[in-house]
Amino acid sequence: MNNLSPTLRCCVFCLLFGYSNPSFAQNNQITPKKPLIVSIFNLGTQLPGSGYLGVFTVPVHPGISVGTEFRYNNGTILNVTNYNTGSGNGYGGVYSNVYDLQRFIEALVRDKTLLQPGSLSQMLTFTNPVDGVNRANGLGIFRDFLERAPHEYAYGHRGRDLGYTADMYWFPEQDITMTYFINYGTDAKSSIKPYFYEFRTALVDALMAP
């Protein structure tokens, strides 16, 4: 963390301390009523204010799309917007939009303005390709789309959780950024899941077309 800018170090420390210490969060009124704005780009990214409850006790972020999940046991669609499965245990997501995701991934790996060169080099040191998922793992980042032509790889991350699906990638050889959200969970069993991956492949095909 020493290689981050002073502003980012402060943000990271506050977030880690506040969200890893429930008593501190509660004593300092980090409550469901006040989601914490964390974006360094604009006001489009916030940590969910769920209060470690697992289910939101107040209305969620204004304008958020309804999150849906497929009930594979009876074939119905379930509204899971008010559930935050990651709150308080270290992996929960954030409220954001495609514009913030674009700015973030471009600043990180395209413009290289977020990390010192040594830290970025460590982040972009990848494992061998992981069997069955067409990606290699770095430190909090993937080298992805390895099933495609060698020059059609991308740096970024996938997001798959209850009710929502997201991708955030920059293709360095083409200088193309791809970010999107889908208000449907694709991390569980679902008859709709294959159609998402068809869409994902078709979208990258279109981006890579001459």
C-alpha positions in Angstrom: 0.0 0.0 0.0 3.0 2.3 0.4 3.1 2.7 -3.4 -0.3 4.2 -3.6 -0.8 8.0 -3.7 -1.4 9.6 -0.3 -5.1 10.1 -1.2 -5.6 6.5 -2.2 -3.6 5.2 0.9 -6.0 7.2 3.1 -9.1 5.9 1.3 -7.8 2.3 1.5 -6.9 2.5 5.2 -10.2 4.0 6.1 -12.2 1.4 4.2 -10.2 -1.5 5.6 -10.3 -0.2 9.1 -13.9 0.8 9.1 -15.2 -2.3 7.4 -13.0 -4.8 9.2 -13.9 -3.4 12.6 -17.7 -3.6 13.2 -17.5 -1.9 16.6 -15.6 1.1 15.0 -18.2 1.2 12.2 -21.1 1.1 14.6 -19.6 3.7 17.0 -18.9 6.1 14.2 -22.3 5.7 12.6 -21.3 3.8 9.5 -24.9 2.7 9.1 -27.2 1.5 6.4 -28.6 5.0 6.0 -25.4 6.4 4.6 -23.7 4.5 1.9 -20.0 5.4 1.7 -18.9 7.2 -1.5 -15.5 5.8 -2.5 -15.1 6.7 -6.2 -12.0 8.8 -7.0 -13.6 9.6 -10.4 -17.2 10.8 -9.7 -20.1 10.1 -7.4 -21.2 6.9 -9.3 -19.5 4.4 -7.0 -20.5 3.7 -3.4 -20.1 0.9 -0.9 -23.4 -0.6 0.0 -24.6 0.5 3.4 -26.0 -2.8 4.6 -24.9 -2.6 8.2 -23.6 -6.2 8.2 -27.1 -7.5 8.1 -27.0 -9.5 4.9 -30.3 -8.0 3.8 -30.8 -4.3 3.3 -33.0 -2.6 5.9 -33.4 0.6 4.0 -33.9 1.4 0.3 -30.9 0.5 -1.8 -28.9 2.9 -4.0 -31.3 5.2 -6.0 -31.8 4.0 -9.6 -30.3 0.5 -9.0 -31.5 -2.1 -11.5 -33.5 -5.0 -10.0 -31.3 -7.9 -9.5 -32.7 -11.3 -10.5 -31.8 -14.9 -10.0 -33.1 -18.0 -11.6 -34.8 -20.6 -9.3 -33.5 -23.7 -10.9 -35.7 -25.9 -8.6 -39.0 -24.5 -10.0 -38.1 -22.4 -13.0 -39.2 -19.0 -11.7 -37.3 -15.7 -11.5 -36.5 -14.3 -8.0 -36.0 -10.6 -7.2 -32.8 -10.5 -5.0 -32.2 -6.8 -5.2 -32.3 -6.3 -1.4 -29.8 -9.1 -0.7 -26.1 -8.3 -0.2 -24.3 -11.6 0.3 -20.9 -10.1 0.8 -21.4 -7.4 3.4 -19.1 -7.5 6.3 -17.0 -10.5 5.2 -14.5 -8.9 2.9 -15.7 -9.7 -0.6 -18.9 -7.6 -1.0 -19.3 -5.5 -4.1 -20.0 -1.8 -4.7 -22.7 0.2 -6.4 -21.2 1.6 -9.6 -21.8 2.2 -13.2 -20.1 1.4 -16.5 -18.5 4.8 -16.7 -16.7 4.5 -13.4 -15.6 1.0 -14.3 -14.2 2.3 -17.6 -12.4 5.1 -15.9 -10.9 2.8 -13.3 -9.6 0.1 -15.6 -8.2 2.6 -18.0 -6.4 4.5 -15.2 -5.1 1.3 -13.8 -3.6 -0.5 -16.8 -3.9 1.9 -19.8 -2.9 5.2 -18.4 -1.0 3.7 -15.4 -1.8 6.5 -13.1 -3.0 4.6 -10.0 0.0 2.5 -9.0 3.7 2.9 -9.0 5.4 0.9 -11.8 6.8 -1.7 -9.4 3.4 -2.4 -7.9 1.7 -2.5 -11.3 4.4 -4.9 -12.5 3.6 -7.2 -9.6 -0.1 -7.0 -10.2 0.4 -8.0 -13.9 2.5 -11.0 -13.1 0.3 -13.8 -14.1 0.0 -17.5 -13.3 -0.2 -20.1 -16.0 -3.6 -20.3 -17.7 -6.2 -21.8 -15.4 -7.8 -25.0 -16.8 -11.4 -24.6 -17.9 -11.8 -20.8 -17.5 -9.6 -19.3 -20.2 -7.8 -16.9 -18.0 -4.6 -16.4 -16.0 -4.6 -14.9 -12.5 -2.7 -11.9 -11.4 -2.9 -10.0 -8.2 -6.6 -8.9 -8.2 -6.7 -8.9 -12.0 -7.1 -11.4 -14.8 -5.4 -11.8 -18.2 -8.6 -13.1 -19.8 -10.1 -14.3 -23.1 -7.2 -16.7 -23.6 -9.4 -19.0 -25.7 -9.2 -16.3 -28.5 -6.4 -15.3 -30.8 -3.1 -14.5 -29.0 -3.5 -10.7 -29.6 -7.1 -10.7 -28.3 -6.4 -11.0 -24.6 -7.6 -8.4 -22.0 -6.7 -7.2 -18.6 -9.5 -6.8 -16.1 -12.0 -8.7 -13.9 -15.2 -10.6 -14.0 -18.0 -10.0 -11.5 -20.4 -12.9 -10.8 -22.7 -12.7 -7.7 -26.2 -13.0 -6.6 -28.5 -11.1 -8.9 -25.8 -9.4 -11.0 -23.2 -10.0 -13.6 -20.4 -7.7 -14.7 -17.3 -7.5 -16.9 -14.6 -4.8 -16.8 -11.8 -5.2 -19.3 -9.2 -3.4 -21.4 -7.8 -5.0 -24.6 -4.3 -3.6 -24.8 -3.5 -4.7 -28.4 -6.7 -2.9 -29.7 -6.9 -0.2 -27.1 -10.6 -1.1 -26.5 -12.4 -1.0 -23.1 -15.4 -3.2 -22.5 -17.5 -2.7 -19.4 -21.1 -3.8 -18.8 -23.6 -4.8 -16.1 -26.4 -7.4 -16.4 -29.1 -7.5 -13.7 -29.1 -11.3 -13.7 -26.9 -13.7 -11.6 -24.9 -16.2 -13.6 -22.9 -17.8 -10.8 -25.5 -20.5 -10.1 -27.3 -23.2 -12.0 -29.6 -21.6 -14.6 -31.0 -22.4 -18.0 -30.3 -18.8 -19.0 -26.6 -18.9 -18.1 -25.4 -20.3 -21.5 -27.1 -17.4 -23.3 -25.1 -14.9 -21.3 -21.8 -16.6 -22.4 -23.1 -16.5 -26.0 -23.7 -12.8 -25.6 -20.2 -12.3 -24.1 -18.5 -14.1 -27.0 -20.6 -12.2 -29.6 -19.8 -8.9 -28.0 -16.0 -9.5 -28.0 -16.3 -10.8 -31.6 -17.9 -7.5 -32.6 -15.2 -5.5 -30.8 -12.4 -7.4 -32.5 -13.9 -7.2 -36.0 -11.8 -5.1 -38.4 
